Amino acid sequence: MKEYDTIIIGSGLGWLSAWALLSKKWQRILVLEKHYIAWGYATNFKRKDYEFDVALHQIWAWSYWFKNILKKAWVYDKLEFIKHKYLYESIYPDFTIKVENWNWRKFRDDLITLFPEEKSWIKKWFFILRYTWMQIKLWDFTNKYKIFFPFVMIFAPILIPFLAFGWQIKIQDLLKYCTKNKKLQKAFMELLGYYWDDYNLSASTYLIPSYWFYFDWWYWVKWWWQAVSNAFIEVIKQNSWEVLINYEVEEIIIENDLAIWVKTKKWEFYAKNIICNASPFILYEKLLANWSWSKNELEKLNKFEIWMSLSSAYIWINTLVENLNKNFEKSYIVNFNKDESKENLFWFTITTYEDNSWIPIWKSVITVVFFDKYETRENLSKEEYKAKKLEKIEELTYKLENIFPEIRKHIEVFELGTPKTMERYTSNKYWAIYGFSQKASKLWNYGNETSIKNLFLSSAWCFWWGFEWVIRAWNEVVKNIKK
Ligand SMILES: Cc1cc2nc3c(=O)[nH]c(=O)nc-3n(C[C@H](O)[C@H](O)[C@H](O)COP(=O)(O)OP(=O)(O)OC[C@H]3O[C@@H](n4cnc5c(N)ncnc54)[C@H](O)[C@@H]3O)c2cc1C
């Protein structure tokens, strides 16, 4: 049985930073991944000769920390980054807005042009975003210089109101206070597509990322996210740490209240610390099924709402998008809000506008993402599931035809990844890409610690959703790991 300082179960996004930080502690690390490729959702996949990026579209909070994490982990120089010209384009029933990368002033002025009577509220909204940022900065400062902590806490209602209380306030209540104009509310809430279009979301959950969205650069990694993954693996291998793919962990053995070793089909591995990147459901339902406290932990988990699920359509076409519709010049993400209902809301990315180095120059890739309910596919027979998928593909092709006339005859490949597909690949329950709900009334942060001292959790289920927060969650874990 081989011995390590730390074993990481699953190779989802966050372990890159964990690895970088653990390596500073000179740890011997082993990563065990059940899939045949590392990186969880943040990876590429191939269908015949066609390659697609599964999930992540953009890198944000670039200046704030992401760049530094990549540098710290020695992978920054191995990668190429492309700056988006536009952040997104939104198409509403009666207006369209195109937002430039880190040009919030232009966005604000465009909104004022569209809604002149709302000028002062628009200005206030941007003030709120900046005020959120000041609070984050102050909080970071207080964490660094703890002596100021009591002062900041006493004046919390003035100094950090959103950080202290915004978690319990619904974003729709804050919005109503700002403007009653429904169209403007929509334009303010454009990021809500990332959050199940749910106006019950906690105000802080919305405002904090919104600041980064408009007030920092957004980037795209050349050769997609798999390039980041490969860069990490290269560095890890150079340093003789190990990543074993096709190694599904089947059990964690607990002895004297400590996690001692893990079992896979082929081998068993011993470690002083274990970090579980797989979801807490996998941990307690499967890996610790024989541990006496698992039942209690599962009861706790089941009380909380699991959040949203998506489907993604990956489409290669044998022509350039501009040949079908010139309007989307350089638009990377397009939010399509023509129909007000949530069921019909979708957004698409024209991937090849940003990077076409991996595809013949006369072809394009479009990825369409839309909310989807896991339950709709849960109990279907194989044939029913297949039929439902074909139905959805037809429906989406029809919708796309309204935007890109004649797209149908140019489609070379149309792959649909449903919640079920994603669950199959990552084992995440209900393909919950963001873990637990972040609604104001339901807000829940599972945290990284378990009642087993040397067993930690780290994934989108633990801290907050999305890739920066997954990375941040890992950093929290690493702080607790001792040599
Ligand atoms: C279509 C789509 C679009 C998205 N867009 C964005 C975006 O624009 N911005 C953003 O911030 N986020 C986005 N996300 C969300 C983001 O991808 C996820 O929140 C994040 O990647 C989750 O990472 P994770 O580390 O929690 O785990 P996961 O990616 O779920 O990885 C868990 C890993 O554990 C492995 N595993 C499970 N069980 C075992 C076992 N028993 N043994 C060994 N290994 C195991 C799995 O195979 C998997 O590799 C998107 C997600 C999707 C699907």
PDBQT file of the ligand as one rigid body, heavy atoms in Angstrom, charges set to zero:
ROOT
HETATM    1  C1  LIG A 501     -22.302  24.037 -18.879  1.00  0.00    +0.000 C 
HETATM    2  C2  LIG A 501     -21.620  24.645 -17.666  1.00  0.00    +0.000 A 
HETATM    3  C3  LIG A 501     -21.256  25.975 -17.689  1.00  0.00    +0.000 A 
HETATM    4  C4  LIG A 501     -20.624  26.556 -16.602  1.00  0.00    +0.000 A 
HETATM    5  N1  LIG A 501     -20.225  27.849 -16.707  1.00  0.00    +0.000 NA
HETATM    6  C5  LIG A 501     -19.571  28.427 -15.677  1.00  0.00    +0.000 A 
HETATM    7  C6  LIG A 501     -19.064  29.759 -15.815  1.00  0.00    +0.000 A 
HETATM    8  O1  LIG A 501     -19.185  30.394 -16.849  1.00  0.00    +0.000 OA
HETATM    9  N2  LIG A 501     -18.444  30.310 -14.730  1.00  0.00    +0.000 N 
HETATM   10  C7  LIG A 501     -18.243  29.595 -13.572  1.00  0.00    +0.000 A 
HETATM   11  O2  LIG A 501     -17.637  30.116 -12.634  1.00  0.00    +0.000 OA
HETATM   12  N3  LIG A 501     -18.691  28.323 -13.431  1.00  0.00    +0.000 NA
HETATM   13  C8  LIG A 501     -19.351  27.722 -14.447  1.00  0.00    +0.000 A 
HETATM   14  N4  LIG A 501     -19.784  26.434 -14.324  1.00  0.00    +0.000 N 
HETATM   15  C9  LIG A 501     -19.646  25.769 -13.008  1.00  0.00    +0.000 C 
HETATM   16  C10 LIG A 501     -18.272  25.212 -12.734  1.00  0.00    +0.000 C 
HETATM   17  O3  LIG A 501     -17.854  24.451 -13.858  1.00  0.00    +0.000 OA
HETATM   18  C11 LIG A 501     -18.332  24.308 -11.498  1.00  0.00    +0.000 C 
HETATM   19  O4  LIG A 501     -18.904  25.013 -10.406  1.00  0.00    +0.000 OA
HETATM   20  C12 LIG A 501     -16.947  23.837 -11.056  1.00  0.00    +0.000 C 
HETATM   21  O5  LIG A 501     -16.171  23.423 -12.175  1.00  0.00    +0.000 OA
HETATM   22  C13 LIG A 501     -17.130  22.681 -10.081  1.00  0.00    +0.000 C 
HETATM   23  O6  LIG A 501     -15.880  22.173  -9.718  1.00  0.00    +0.000 OA
HETATM   24  P1  LIG A 501     -15.738  21.125  -8.537  1.00  0.00    +0.000 P 
HETATM   25  O7  LIG A 501     -14.272  21.072  -8.182  1.00  0.00    +0.000 OA
HETATM   26  O8  LIG A 501     -16.697  21.376  -7.463  1.00  0.00    +0.000 OA
HETATM   27  O9  LIG A 501     -16.136  19.711  -9.061  1.00  0.00    +0.000 OA
HETATM   28  P2  LIG A 501     -16.452  18.854 -10.357  1.00  0.00    +0.000 P 
HETATM   29  O10 LIG A 501     -16.116  19.562 -11.614  1.00  0.00    +0.000 OA
HETATM   30  O11 LIG A 501     -17.804  18.310 -10.177  1.00  0.00    +0.000 OA
HETATM   31  O12 LIG A 501     -15.392  17.686 -10.204  1.00  0.00    +0.000 OA
HETATM   32  C14 LIG A 501     -15.538  16.622  -9.297  1.00  0.00    +0.000 C 
HETATM   33  C15 LIG A 501     -14.581  15.524  -9.757  1.00  0.00    +0.000 C 
HETATM   34  O13 LIG A 501     -14.638  14.441  -8.825  1.00  0.00    +0.000 OA
HETATM   35  C16 LIG A 501     -14.577  13.224  -9.585  1.00  0.00    +0.000 C 
HETATM   36  N5  LIG A 501     -15.116  12.134  -8.756  1.00  0.00    +0.000 N 
HETATM   37  C17 LIG A 501     -16.395  11.983  -8.309  1.00  0.00    +0.000 A 
HETATM   38  N6  LIG A 501     -16.493  10.847  -7.577  1.00  0.00    +0.000 NA
HETATM   39  C18 LIG A 501     -15.251  10.288  -7.556  1.00  0.00    +0.000 A 
HETATM   40  C19 LIG A 501     -14.707   9.107  -6.957  1.00  0.00    +0.000 A 
HETATM   41  N7  LIG A 501     -15.465   8.268  -6.228  1.00  0.00    +0.000 N 
HETATM   42  N8  LIG A 501     -13.378   8.837  -7.146  1.00  0.00    +0.000 NA
HETATM   43  C20 LIG A 501     -12.591   9.658  -7.878  1.00  0.00    +0.000 A 
HETATM   44  N9  LIG A 501     -13.065  10.776  -8.474  1.00  0.00    +0.000 NA
HETATM   45  C21 LIG A 501     -14.371  11.092  -8.311  1.00  0.00    +0.000 A 
HETATM   46  C22 LIG A 501     -15.437  13.539 -10.804  1.00  0.00    +0.000 C 
HETATM   47  O14 LIG A 501     -15.180  12.641 -11.876  1.00  0.00    +0.000 OA
HETATM   48  C23 LIG A 501     -14.975  14.964 -11.119  1.00  0.00    +0.000 C 
HETATM   49  O15 LIG A 501     -13.844  14.988 -11.964  1.00  0.00    +0.000 OA
HETATM   50  C24 LIG A 501     -20.380  25.792 -15.418  1.00  0.00    +0.000 A 
HETATM   51  C25 LIG A 501     -20.717  24.450 -15.393  1.00  0.00    +0.000 A 
HETATM   52  C26 LIG A 501     -21.326  23.862 -16.500  1.00  0.00    +0.000 A 
HETATM   53  C27 LIG A 501     -21.631  22.390 -16.453  1.00  0.00    +0.000 C 
ENDROOT
TORSDOF 0
